[in-house]
Amino acid sequence: MSGDPRRLTVDFMVVLRRLFVALCGIALSSVVVFISLRVLPGDIATTRLGIDATPEALAALRDEYGLDQSYFSQYVDWIGNAVRGDLGTSMVTGDDVGSEIISRLDVTMPLIIASSVLSVTLAVWLGRRTTLRRGQTSGVIADALSQIGGAVPTFVVGVFLITVFAVQLRLLPAGGFPTEGWRVPLDALRSLLLPLLCLAASQSSVLVRFARSHSLDYLASDAFRTARSVGRNSDAAMATARRLVLTPVLGVTALQIATLLTGAVVVESVFALPGIGSMLIRDIANRDLPKVQSTLLLVVVLVFLVRFVVDVIVDRLDPRRLS
Amino acid sequence: MKQSISLRVGAGILGFISLITVLGSFWTPYDSLVVDPANRFASPTWMHLLGTDQLGRDVLSNILDGARTTLLVGLLASAIAIVVGGTLGILAATSRRWIDDVVTTVADVFVAFPALLIALVVVAAFGPSTGVVVTTVGFSAGVSVIVVTRQEVVDIMREPYVLAARFSGGTTVKIVARHVLRNLWPSLVVQATSAATIAIVAESTLSYLGLGTTPPTPSWGRMLASTQQYLLVHPLLTSWPALFICVSVTGVTLLGNGVRERYDPNLVR
């Protein structure tokens, strides 16, 4: 397909179009984030200092964070600085938001990447398997397990894992992250293992529903019937569906990336991990809105970037999408 | 045709949850808010069927009361999601190109935000409440309903019988009413169940994080959070709300799967 120059142009145009959509998405969502944190009764300074604050203190805070300017120039300043890598400072501690986020990536990044890989693999396998063994005991059990798994909220899974592996079996730490970070790789890995399992379990139970539904579709397709009628047994015929099931699951994963980040928020809170998610919860509780705003901008950028990359990959995997 | 087990079990569980909701609305064994310091952490007895919590409150009464929150959150959020998402989805699939483009593009952007994350932002702005959770989750689940419904309707509109209806002079409105809705509703039910699932999980999670349903309204999520610190000594206390959350979500999920298995004519059995 790379031999045809016309096809290559089409590919390039599709990538360009997807990039354009991603940039529009980032722009639109940043406006939404900006506005939704300003529809408050009162303003950010009042929220932070409380209604008893002196007018002088309020004015000083508004001046420091540019809150006395128009929404438009506030927005332009915020985005302009963010593009140059300056995410502003915390209203509570005065610390630089960007550097705190970078230091917390140590926890959040490995957590997210490892759990996505684990959950996609698990979901595709389980989805195909439960579909194929639908009538049989093993299929029903696997199906029931994945359904029950999907019904357990992430925080319940977390509490359950802590009870079993940390309290009863005493195999892994119940929470926290070594202060030395990845300089003690074994300890860091051990403290991320339970959160990782927790996040992957809740994530794959969402994905397995899609994998299952697409496997069911495949089972009803002519391709499956043909594969069966040329003498392949149903396992072998189902193997053909791997890519067919993987592509929609990958697509859903792209849509789910923000869900994954939200899951990380919950998991980091349950396991007391110093990640971006637990930081966000703390900032919301502290009403540190400029910091919440910048953290969400980063989440938005990450979400659309991942969706862009996965979309391009799925275009490659699924030739039907381009025709 | 084999009756779907999922459908039966799911409907059964949902019936059970509705039953205890109705029961809990009219009668509970004790007032769910009354504390009894002398009778803390009581094990299940005939007096207190599920025992008492860290303040001596009757657990069964709190579970019964909390069922209402869970059921209402699920029902209202899925109703919002289906009405908003279904209407816009059908509109996008059957209207002029530019309407489709606008709806699809906006939906594509917002579908990237999960209900829980949006709810967190809205809670940051408006403070925690059940209403905020229901509304935000309803609308954000509605966005994914738009995307799915639009695709389903586009597929249905390509079917030969829709073409035939067109040739015999059927207007778009008539085709949607006669052919599209009839083929769409199993998908809408499935999506309603998934919206309800998202809403129930979101409510319990936010309540667990202290950002959802506020006291004195009972909530299984908050019950779980408040008993978690006693997990090592009184694991049973934490497991009741956890069990009921999981059972109700399982019920709704099974119902959705059952509907799909029962009404999808393309499914081989």
Interface residues (C-beta under 8 A of the other chain):
Chain A: V21 C24 G25 L28 S29 V33 S36 L37 V39 L40 V140 Q147 I148 G150 A151 V152 P153 T154 F155 V156 V159 F160 T163 V167 R209 S213 L216 D217 L219 A220 L255 Q256 I257 A258 T259 L261 T262 V265 V266 S269 L280 I281 I284 A285 R287 L289 V292 L296 V299 V300 V303 F304 R307
Chain B: I5 T105 V106 D108 V109 V111 A112 F113 P114 L116 L117 L120 V121 V122 V123 A124 A125 F126 T197 V201 S204 T205 Y208 L209 G210 L211 G221 L224 Q228 L231 L232 P235 T238 A242 I245 C246 V247 V249 T250 T253 L254 N257 R260 D264 N266 L267 V268
